[in-house]
């Protein structure tokens, strides 16, 4: 077991995430516990092999035994945050993929299409680059993106203009030949 760290790990790589999950798996085994968690955000993208950049933390939705992973993260030197707001993804019901399986610990990621929705909804900091990487990884066509976006609008809480602007930015960058069609299909309230 590593000692309690005085300094947090600020740039988590795939390797460091694996080291943490393996260490946490061993810790659970010693306590005769089992646990499974779903992760989101940059950590999920790293574990799925979609991105190679580092991430600052592990994001996860509220779930059972959440306190254990938060305590383990603090002891290991990793920030772990609970995400409480995402109106377009039902974290409990959405498809998931296993990204780590130990003897006592299972880590799941939400499916890349659900990660796309969460990144598109937030659309801050590194989200545009992550969206580009998800689109490339998933090989989504414009029509698939438009279908995902339409579904998102059904569940969006808040003024739709914000989400539509995010969608327009993505289409203009990644599907420029379809930008006119997207603009006419998804109009802003003042147009």
N, C-alpha and C positions, 0 to 999 in steps of 0.2 A: 504494500500500500504506500502510495506517495504521501509525503508529509503535507500538512495544510500549507497552502501557498500564501505568501505575503502579498504577492502581486498577481493580478488577474492576467490571463492570457487574452490579449486583445485581438490577435489575428489567428483565428482557428482555421487550420487546414484540414483536409480530409484525414491525413495521418493523425493529427491531434484529436479529432473527433473519434476516430477508431480507438485510439489509446484510452480516451475517456470512457467509451462504452465498454471496452474490455475490462478496465479497472472497476467500473461500476458493477459489471456483471460479477466479478470476483467478490466485491463487497456484499452484493445481495446473496451470493452463495454462502458466505460466512455467516450471514444472518438468517439463513434458511428461508429466504424470501424469493418470490418471483415477481416480475413486473413487466409491463409492456407500455410503451409510450408512442405517441404520434408526434412527429416533428414537422415543422413548417419552415418557410423562409430559406435563407442562405444555407443553413445546415442541411436541410432536406435536399437542396439543389446540389450541394457538395457530395452528399452520400449517394445520390442517384447518378453522379458522374456527369451532370449537366453543365456545371461550371467548374473552373479550376481556381478561381480567386479565393481568398480567405473570407471568413465571416467573423463578426464580432461576438456573436452569441448563438445560443440555441433558442429558437422560438417554439412553443408548443401550446396547443389549446388546453383549456382547463380539462383535467381528467383525473381518474382515480389514482391515488398514491402519488399525487403530484409533488407533495412535500418531500418525498424521498429523493427525487431527481434534483430538486432545488437545493437540498442539503448537500448532495453529492457534488453538484456543480460548484457550490461555494467552497467545499473542501478541496476540490481539484483545481480551482482557479478559473472556472468557466462561468460566464454570466448566462443565466437561463431566465427567460421571460415568458410569462403566460400572455397569450394573445386573446383578448376578449372581444375584439370588434372585427368582424368580417361578415358583411351582410349577404354576400353572394355565394359563400361556401358553407355548407353544413359539415363541420369537421367530424361530427360523430357518424354521419351517414355516407360521406363521400368515399370513392374508391381509394384504396391505399396499397402501397407496395412495401414489402419488408426490405430494410436496408442494413439491418444488423440482427444477427441471431446468436446469442450466447447460450450458456447453460441455464441462466436464470433471468436473462433480460432479452426482450425483443424490442426493436426500434422499427417503427413504420414511418413512411413518408406519405403525405397525401399525394395522389396521382399528379403527374405533371400538368394536366389540363386544369386541375383544381389549383395548383400552384400558380398557373398563369392567371386565373381569376383573382387570386389574392393579391398578386403583384399588380395587376391592372387596376384593381380597386384602390390600392394604396397609392401607387405611382409616384414614389419619392426616391430620393438618393440613387441607389444602384438599380432600382426596379426596371427602368427602360432597358438597361443592358441585360438584366436577368430575363426579361421578356424576350429579347432577341435570342438569347441562348435557349430558352424553352421552345420557341418557335422552330429554331433550327433542329434541336434535338427531336422534337415531336413531328417535324416535317408537316406542320399544319398548313392546309390550303386556306385561301381566303374564305371560301364558303364555310369551312369548318370554324374558322375564327369568327365569322359573322354569326354562325349558329350559337357558339359559346357566348358571344357578346349579347345576343338577343335573350338568351336564358338569364344572363346576369342582370339585365334590365328589369326582369320580372321580380327579382328579389332585392334589388337595390333599395336601400333606405337612404333617403335624402333627395336633393334635387338632381334629376337625371342629367342636367347639363354637365356636371362635374365628370360623371362617368363617360358621357359621350365625348367630351374633350379628350379624355385619356384614350378612348378607343380611336378617335381620329388621329391622334399622334402616332399610335401604333400602326395604323393602316397607312398613313402617309410615309412612314419610315420603311415598312416591310412589305406592303402591298400597294405601292404607289399607283399602279395601273387600275386599282379598284377604289381609289380615294373618292372620286366623284360619285360612284355608286353608294359608298358608305355614307357620304355626306347627305345624299338625297334620302337614304333609308332611315338614317338616325339624325333627325333634325334637332337643333337647339331650340329652346322655347321661344327665342326672339327672332327666329328666322321665318 
